[in-house]
Amino acid sequence: MVETDPLGGSQQSYTPTYCVSKIAQEAVARFSADVFELPTTIARINAAYGDNGGLLPMVVDRVLAGHAGAVLPGHSMCSPIHEDEIFDQTPAFEVESETRKRSFMR
């Protein structure tokens, strides 16, 4: 990596700011958790999709439109998860964050 490389190093031409936006979002979450003493869990969800799109529909749409499929170098695992499953699991994240906050405050 050199200074002229794109920040975040996204190899997907259709989402050049994806990596840097994730880095920025995590920085804001960590800052807010620290400064405002908010219980916070950062969930790194792999390949979310839902009624309004997401990674899988975006890739399928690109292939159906005649674009080459994006294949990243090396071994890449993809774990698709529907937005309904994310919403169903959100309360568990909240409980985990609150538990960590209580144990940290002791």
Sequence and secondary structure as in RCSB ss.txt:
>XXXX:A:sequence
MVETDPLGGSQQSYTPTYCVSKIAQEAVARFSADVFELPTTIARINAAYGDNGGLLPMVVDRVLAGHAGAVLPGH
SMCSPIHEDEIFDQTPAFEVESETRKRSFMR
>XXXX:A:secstr
  TTS TT    TT TTHHHHHHHHHHHHHHHHHHTT        SEEEETTEEHHHHHHHHHHTT      SS 
    EEEHHHHHHHHHHHHHHHHHHHHHHH 
